[in-house]
Amino acid sequence: MRAVSLGHAGILINSGESRILCDPWFVPAFFGSWFVFPRNDQLSTDLLAEIESPTHLYISHIHGDHFDEAFLTDHVSRDVVVLLPDFPSHELERRLSVLGFKNFLKTKNGQETSIDSCTKIAIHVETSITDGPGGDSALVVSDGETRLVNQNDCRTGNLNALLEHGPIDLHWLQYSGAIWYPMVYEDNDEVKRKLAKAKVESQFTRAMKYVETLNARAVVPSAGPPCFLDESLFHLNVISGDEISIFPDQREFLKRLTQINRANDILAIPGTVIEISPESITVAQPKNIDIENIFNNKKQYLHDYQADWATWLTAEKLRWAIEPTDLISTLRVWFDPLMAIAPALRNGIGANCLIKTDDLDILINFKTGTVEKFDTQEFRFRFTIPRDLLETVVGQRAVDWSNSFFLSCRFSAWRSGEFNEYLYNFFKSLSIERMQRTEAEAASKLNINSDLSEEIQLGDYVMQRKCPHREADLSVFGEINGQELTCSLHGWRFDLNDGHCLNAENRPLRVRRRTS
C-alpha cells in the first residue's frame, strides 16, 4: 500500500487496483481564513494528475477544510466512485450530486466492504450534533497484508472499533486545534493564553489516547494545523510557542510521541510518499522542498506564502462587499420557524443571544422563539460580527454557521457564565432537517444522566462510567489532575469535590471519594 500526503487531512491511497482520494483541500476555507500548512499549491504535475483521476473519493465530513467543493468541481473526475459514510442524513450525498458526482457506494457503519480483488474499506461514523449535524467519520483501508486508519479529526468514543479489523500499520490522526476558542473571546490576554495552553494540552492528551490504544506501527500527525495568511489573523499562527493559539504544528506533537519511546512516527508534508509492507515502512519526502526551512524559519515561510496569495485574498474580501439588507426580517422568517420546532434546544440554551454588527443589533430571543431588534432586553451571549460577513452568511442561507463562519475567527464572542453547547448546536442546525435531529438530541440529553447505574474507580474516586457530556467511557478517557477530572475526548472538566462541571452548566458528574 502507498499513501501520499496532500496536506492537512488530504491523502491519496493506492491499494490493489484502487486509488482512493481522501479529503482533498486546496482552496482556502472559512472566508479565506484557513490555508493549508505546509502549502500544497506546488505539487508535482504527476501527482496532480493522479489526484484528478482516482477510482474512489472519500469525504470524511462536510467541513470546508475536508469538503473543498471548488476543487472537486474543477479537478476531480465525475466517474469516481464515492465512498459514502453511513450518516443519518443525506446532506453529503445531495451536495456531491449537485457537483455532478453520481456513483455512490453507500457503506454501513463499521462494516468492511470490498472495493477490488484485494482491498477492503470500512467507514466508522460519529453522529452527535457536536461533530456537525452531517456527521464525522474515519476510514480503514486493508489490502490483505497491511492496514491504514485515516482517523482525521473523527473523535470516536469507541477506540477498539477501529482495531476490530486487525493490527494497524499506519495511523493518520488529528492532534491540533479546529475551533475558535478561546482566541475570539473577549477576555484579557493572560486569561486567553492560559485557556489556549490548556486546550492544546487537552488536544494532545486525546490524541495520545488514540495513539496508545491503536498502537500502529507508525503515526502521521495530520488534519491540521491550518495557517492564517490574512494579516488580521496572522497572530493565530504558532511560531514562538507563546501565541494565544491552539494550532501547534506537527513537530510539537511528534515531540510528545518521542516521550513515550515511539521512534517511527512520520512528519508528512504535501507530497510525502509512504510505502507500507509487512516488512517495512519507507518514507520519501518531496524533492526540492526544504523541510527544515518550513519549520525552523516558519515566520518567513508564512510571509512568503502570504505574498503569493495576497491577490487572491484581496479578491476574496471584495466578494463580501454587498449592499445592506433587512437582516432582522430575513432572520425572523428563517429562524422563527426553526425555534418553534426546538423547545428542548431553546430550554437548553436558556438565555438570549445578541448579534452585534457595525450598525445593527439583533436579538435572538430563545425564550419567546423570535428574532427582534435589540433594545434593552437581557442576554447572556453576544457575537460581534462585521456587517458584510453577516450579510454574506445570511445571503448564502448557510445552514451551519460553525462551518461557514465561526471557524473563520473573524468575529468576537462574549458570554456570561459557562460554555453552552446548545447555543452552538442551534447555529449548526439552520435547516428543518438539521434542526429536527438537533432537537431530538437535545430532548434526549436534557433527560440528564438517565442511566448512572454503572460506576468505575479512578484514582481515589468512584464515579459514573459515562461522561455527562457525550457518554465517553471515563475508564478510558478520564484523567485526574489534582481536584479535577478531565474527559480527554472533548476536554470537559469536572470538580471532584462535588462533581460540578467546569465547562458548562447542568452537566454534573456523580462522584465520591473512595472509602478504604
C-alpha positions in Angstrom: 0.0 0.0 0.0 1.1 3.5 -0.7 -0.2 6.7 0.9 0.7 10.2 -0.3 0.1 13.3 1.9 -1.8 16.0 0.1 -1.7 18.4 3.0 -4.0 18.8 6.1 -6.3 15.7 6.0 -5.8 15.0 2.3 -4.4 11.6 1.4 -4.1 9.6 -1.8 -4.1 5.9 -1.0 -3.0 3.3 -3.6 -4.2 -0.2 -2.6 -4.6 -3.1 -5.0 -6.3 -1.8 -8.1 -7.8 1.2 -6.3 -6.7 4.8 -5.8 -8.7 6.5 -3.0 -8.7 10.2 -2.8 -9.4 11.4 0.8 -10.5 14.9 1.8 -8.6 16.9 -0.9 -8.4 20.5 0.3 -6.7 23.2 -1.8 -8.8 26.4 -1.8 -8.6 28.4 1.4 -11.6 27.8 3.7 -13.8 29.8 6.0 -13.8 33.2 4.3 -10.2 33.0 3.3 -9.0 32.4 6.9 -7.7 28.9 6.8 -4.8 27.9 4.4 -3.2 24.5 4.1 0.1 24.2 6.1 2.6 23.4 4.8 1.4 24.8 1.5 0.1 22.3 -1.1 -0.1 24.6 -4.2 3.2 23.4 -5.5 2.6 19.7 -6.0 4.2 17.9 -9.0 2.2 17.6 -12.2 2.4 13.8 -12.0 0.8 13.8 -8.5 -1.9 16.3 -9.6 -2.8 14.0 -12.5 -3.3 11.1 -10.0 -5.4 13.3 -7.8 -7.7 14.3 -10.7 -8.4 10.7 -11.7 -8.9 8.5 -8.6 -11.0 5.3 -8.6 -12.7 6.3 -5.3 -13.4 9.5 -3.4 -13.8 9.7 0.3 -15.1 12.9 2.1 -14.9 12.3 5.8 -17.4 15.2 6.7 -18.8 18.4 5.4 -16.4 21.0 6.9 -14.7 23.3 4.4 -11.2 22.0 5.2 -12.3 18.5 4.2 -15.0 19.1 1.6 -13.5 21.5 -0.9 -16.3 22.0 -3.3 -14.4 24.4 -5.6 -11.5 22.0 -6.0 -13.8 19.0 -6.6 -15.8 20.9 -9.2 -12.8 21.9 -11.2 -10.4 18.9 -10.8 -11.9 15.5 -9.9 -13.4 13.1 -12.4 -17.1 12.6 -12.1 -16.6 8.9 -12.9 -15.1 8.3 -9.5 -17.0 6.0 -7.0 -17.8 8.0 -3.9 -17.4 6.0 -0.7 -20.4 7.4 1.3 -20.3 7.2 5.1 -23.4 5.9 6.9 -24.6 9.3 8.1 -28.1 9.8 9.5 -28.8 12.4 6.8 -28.3 12.5 3.1 -26.8 16.0 3.0 -23.3 15.0 1.9 -24.7 12.8 -0.9 -27.0 15.7 -2.1 -24.2 18.2 -2.2 -21.9 15.9 -4.1 -24.8 15.1 -6.5 -25.2 18.8 -7.2 -21.5 18.9 -8.2 -22.1 16.1 -10.7 -21.0 13.0 -8.8 -23.3 10.1 -9.4 -21.7 6.9 -8.5 -22.2 6.3 -4.7 -21.1 3.3 -2.7 -23.2 3.5 0.5 -21.4 1.9 3.3 -22.7 0.6 6.7 -21.1 1.9 9.9 -18.0 -0.1 10.7 -18.7 -2.9 8.2 -15.9 -3.9 5.8 -16.7 -3.6 2.1 -14.6 -5.0 -0.8 -13.7 -2.4 -3.5 -11.4 -4.5 -5.6 -9.9 -8.0 -5.6 -7.7 -7.4 -2.5 -8.8 -4.1 -1.0 -11.4 -3.7 1.7 -12.6 -0.5 3.3 -14.7 0.3 6.4 -16.0 3.7 7.4 -16.8 4.4 11.1 -19.2 7.3 11.8 -19.8 9.7 14.6 -23.3 11.3 14.6 -23.5 13.6 17.6 -24.6 17.2 16.7 -21.3 18.3 18.3 -19.5 16.6 15.4 -21.6 18.5 13.0 -25.2 17.5 12.1 -23.9 15.9 8.9 -21.7 13.6 11.0 -18.0 12.8 11.0 -16.2 9.6 10.0 -12.9 7.6 9.9 -11.7 5.3 7.2 -10.0 2.0 7.5 -8.2 0.6 4.3 -6.9 -3.0 4.2 -5.1 -4.7 1.3 -4.8 -8.1 2.8 -1.3 -7.5 4.1 -1.3 -4.0 5.6 -3.8 -1.7 7.1 -4.2 2.1 7.2 -6.5 4.1 9.5 -7.4 7.6 8.4 -9.0 9.0 11.6 -8.5 12.6 10.6 -10.5 14.6 13.2 -13.1 12.0 14.0 -13.4 11.7 17.7 -14.7 8.2 18.0 -15.6 7.2 21.6 -15.1 3.5 20.9 -11.4 3.2 20.5 -11.5 -0.5 20.0 -13.8 -0.3 17.0 -11.0 0.8 14.7 -9.0 -2.1 15.9 -11.6 -4.7 15.2 -10.4 -5.0 11.6 -6.9 -6.1 12.7 -3.5 -4.6 13.6 -2.8 -1.1 12.2 0.3 -0.2 10.2 -0.3 3.5 9.6 -2.5 5.8 11.6 -3.3 9.3 10.3 -4.5 11.4 13.3 -5.6 14.9 14.2 -3.8 16.5 17.1 -4.1 20.2 16.5 -7.0 22.6 17.1 -10.1 23.1 14.9 -12.1 25.6 16.8 -12.3 29.3 17.5 -12.0 29.0 21.3 -10.5 30.8 23.2 -9.0 33.2 20.7 -12.1 35.1 19.8 -13.4 35.6 23.3 -13.4 39.0 25.0 -11.0 38.1 27.8 -7.6 39.6 28.6 -4.6 38.1 27.0 -3.4 36.4 30.2 -6.7 34.5 30.6 -6.8 33.6 27.0 -3.2 32.4 26.9 -3.9 30.1 29.9 -7.0 28.8 28.3 -5.2 28.2 25.0 -2.4 26.2 26.6 -5.0 24.1 28.5 -6.8 23.5 25.2 -3.6 22.4 23.4 -2.8 20.0 26.3 -6.3 18.6 26.1 -5.9 18.1 22.3 -2.6 16.3 22.8 -4.0 14.1 25.6 -6.9 13.0 23.5 -4.7 12.2 20.5 -2.3 10.3 22.7 -5.1 8.1 23.9 -5.8 7.1 20.3 -2.1 6.5 19.7 -1.7 4.3 22.7 -4.8 2.3 22.1 -4.4 1.7 18.3 -0.7 1.2 18.7 0.0 1.5 15.0 3.5 0.8 13.6 3.7 4.5 12.6 1.6 7.6 13.3 1.2 10.5 10.9 0.1 13.7 12.6 -2.4 15.3 10.2 -5.7 17.2 9.7 -4.0 20.4 11.0 -2.9 22.9 11.8 -4.2 25.4 9.3 -2.2 28.6 8.9 -3.5 32.1 8.7 -2.2 34.4 6.0 -4.6 37.4 6.4 -2.6 40.0 8.3 -5.5 40.5 10.7 -5.3 36.8 11.7 -1.6 36.2 11.4 -1.2 36.2 15.2 -3.0 32.8 15.3 0.0 31.1 13.8 2.1 29.3 16.4 5.7 30.5 15.7 7.4 31.2 19.0 5.1 29.0 21.1 3.8 31.8 23.2 1.0 32.9 20.9 -2.7 32.8 22.1 -3.5 30.0 19.7 -4.5 26.3 19.7 -2.7 25.5 16.5 0.7 23.9 17.2 2.3 22.2 14.2 3.3 18.7 13.5 6.7 18.8 15.2 5.2 19.6 18.6 3.1 16.5 18.6 6.0 14.4 17.3 8.0 15.6 20.3 5.2 14.3 22.5 5.3 10.9 20.8 9.1 10.6 21.3 8.4 10.9 25.1 6.7 7.5 25.0 9.5 6.0 23.0 7.9 6.0 19.6 10.7 6.2 17.1 9.0 5.5 13.7 6.3 8.2 13.5 6.3 10.4 10.4 6.5 14.1 9.6 4.4 14.4 6.4 4.2 17.4 4.2 2.3 17.7 0.9 3.9 15.3 -1.5 5.4 12.9 1.2 5.1 9.3 0.0 4.8 6.5 2.5 5.1 2.9 1.3 3.8 0.2 3.6 4.6 -3.5 3.5 4.6 -6.2 6.2 8.3 -5.9 6.5 8.9 -2.1 6.4 7.5 1.4 6.2 9.5 3.7 4.0 9.2 7.5 3.6 10.2 9.6 0.6 9.9 13.4 1.1 9.2 15.6 -2.0 12.3 16.7 -3.8 13.4 20.4 -3.8 11.4 21.1 -0.6 13.5 22.3 2.3 11.5 20.8 5.2 13.8 22.3 7.8 13.2 25.8 6.5 9.4 25.3 6.7 9.6 24.7 10.5 12.8 26.4 11.6 12.1 29.6 9.6 8.4 29.4 9.9 7.6 33.1 10.1 9.5 33.9 6.9 8.0 30.8 5.2 4.5 32.1 6.1 5.2 35.6 4.9 6.4 34.3 1.5 3.3 32.1 1.3 1.2 35.2 2.2 2.7 37.3 -0.6 1.9 34.6 -3.1 -1.8 34.6 -2.1 -2.2 38.3 -1.5 -4.1 39.0 -4.8 -6.4 36.0 -4.2 -7.2 37.2 -0.6 -7.9 40.7 -1.8 -10.4 39.4 -4.4 -12.0 37.1 -1.7 -12.6 40.1 0.6 -14.2 42.1 -2.3 -16.8 39.3 -2.6 -18.1 40.2 0.8 -18.9 43.8 0.0 -22.7 43.6 -0.6 -25.5 46.1 -0.1 -27.1 46.0 3.4 -30.4 44.2 3.6 -33.2 44.0 6.1 -31.4 41.4 8.2 -34.0 41.3 11.1 -36.8 40.5 8.8 -34.8 37.9 6.9 -33.6 36.2 10.1 -37.1 36.3 11.5 -38.5 34.4 8.5 -35.6 32.0 8.7 -35.1 31.4 12.4 -38.5 31.7 14.0 -39.9 28.5 12.4 -36.8 26.6 13.4 -37.1 27.8 17.0 -40.7 26.8 17.0 -39.8 23.1 16.4 -37.0 23.2 19.0 -38.4 23.8 22.5 -35.9 21.4 24.2 -33.0 23.1 22.5 -34.2 26.5 23.4 -34.6 25.3 27.0 -31.0 24.1 26.9 -29.8 27.5 25.7 -31.8 29.1 28.5 -31.0 32.8 27.6 -31.0 35.3 24.8 -28.2 35.9 22.2 -27.2 39.3 20.9 -25.7 39.6 17.4 -24.0 42.9 17.2 -22.8 44.4 13.9 -21.2 47.7 12.9 -24.6 49.4 12.7 -27.3 47.0 13.8 -28.0 44.9 17.0 -30.2 41.8 16.6 -31.6 39.8 19.5 -32.3 36.1 19.1 -34.9 35.7 21.9 -34.7 32.0 22.7 -37.3 32.4 25.5 -40.0 33.5 23.1 -38.6 31.9 20.0 -38.4 35.2 18.0 -35.8 37.4 16.3 -36.1 41.0 17.4 -34.4 44.4 17.1 -32.3 44.8 20.3 -33.3 47.4 22.7 -32.7 46.7 26.4 -33.6 43.0 26.6 -31.4 40.8 28.7 -28.9 38.5 27.0 -26.1 36.2 28.2 -24.4 35.5 24.9 -23.0 38.0 22.3 -21.4 37.7 18.9 -19.9 40.8 17.3 -19.7 40.2 13.6 -18.7 42.5 10.7 -21.9 43.5 8.8 -20.6 42.5 5.4 -19.7 38.9 6.6 -23.1 38.6 8.4 -24.9 39.7 5.2 -22.9 37.2 3.2 -23.6 34.3 5.6 -27.3 35.2 5.6 -27.4 35.7 1.9 -26.0 32.2 1.4 -28.5 30.7 3.8 -25.6 28.9 5.4 -27.2 26.1 7.5 -24.0 25.6 9.6 -22.6 28.9 10.9 -19.8 27.0 12.7 -18.6 25.6 9.4 -19.3 28.7 7.2 -18.4 31.4 9.6 -17.3 30.8 13.2 -14.2 28.8 12.2 -13.0 31.9 10.3 -12.3 33.5 13.7 -13.4 36.8 12.1 -15.6 37.8 15.0 -15.5 38.2 18.7 -17.6 36.5 21.4 -18.7 37.1 24.9 -20.8 35.1 27.4 -22.0 35.4 30.9 -21.3 32.0 32.5 -20.1 28.8 31.1 -19.9 27.3 27.6 -23.3 26.4 26.3 -23.2 23.6 23.6 -26.9 24.0 22.8 -26.3 27.6 21.5 -23.7 26.4 19.1 -25.8 23.4 18.1 -28.5 25.9 17.1 -26.2 27.7 14.8 -25.0 24.4 13.3 -28.6 23.4 12.5 -30.3 26.1 10.5 -32.5 23.9 8.3 -35.6 21.9 9.1 -33.7 18.6 8.5 -30.8 19.5 10.8 -33.0 21.2 13.5 -35.2 18.1 13.8 -32.1 16.0 14.6 -30.7 18.6 17.0 -34.0 18.9 18.8 -34.2 15.2 19.3 -30.7 15.0 20.6 -31.4 18.0 23.0 -34.6 16.4 24.3 -32.7 13.2 25.0 -29.7 14.9 26.6 -31.8 17.1 28.8 -33.2 13.9 30.4 -29.7 14.1 32.0 -28.0 11.0 33.4 -30.9 8.7 33.0 -28.7 5.6 33.5 -25.9 6.0 36.0 -26.0 2.5 37.4 -22.5 1.6 36.2 -19.7 3.0 38.2 -15.9 2.9 38.0 -13.0 3.6 40.3 -10.5 6.1 39.0 -7.6 7.1 41.4 -9.1 7.8 44.8 -12.6 8.3 43.4 -15.7 6.3 42.5 -17.8 7.9 39.7 -20.2 7.2 36.9 -18.6 5.4 34.0 -20.2 7.7 31.3 -19.2 11.3 30.9 -22.2 13.6 31.2 -21.3 15.4 28.1 -21.4 12.7 25.4 -21.2 9.4 27.4 -17.5 8.8 26.7 -16.1 5.9 28.8 -14.2 7.7 31.7 -12.3 4.5 32.4 -10.6 5.2 29.0 -10.8 9.0 28.7 -10.8 10.1 32.3 -7.7 12.0 33.5 -7.3 13.1 37.1 -5.3 16.2 37.8 -5.4 17.2 41.5 -9.0 18.0 42.3 -10.2 17.9 38.7 -11.3 15.2 36.3 -10.9 15.8 32.5 -12.6 13.8 29.9 -10.0 13.9 27.2 -12.4 13.0 24.4 -13.7 16.6 24.3 -11.8 18.3 27.1 -14.7 18.6 29.6 -13.7 19.1 33.2 -15.3 18.3 36.5 -14.6 19.3 40.1 -14.0 16.1 42.0 -15.2 17.7 45.3 -18.8 18.0 44.2 -18.9 16.8 40.6 -20.0 20.2 39.1 -18.9 20.8 35.5 -16.3 23.5 35.0 -17.1 23.9 31.3 -20.9 24.2 31.3 -24.0 24.3 33.4 -26.3 21.4 34.0 -23.6 18.7 33.4 -22.8 17.3 36.9 -20.7 14.2 37.4 -21.8 11.8 40.1 -18.6 11.2 42.1 -17.5 10.4 45.6 -14.2 9.7 47.3 -13.4 6.0 47.6 -13.5 4.6 51.1 -10.7 2.3 52.1 
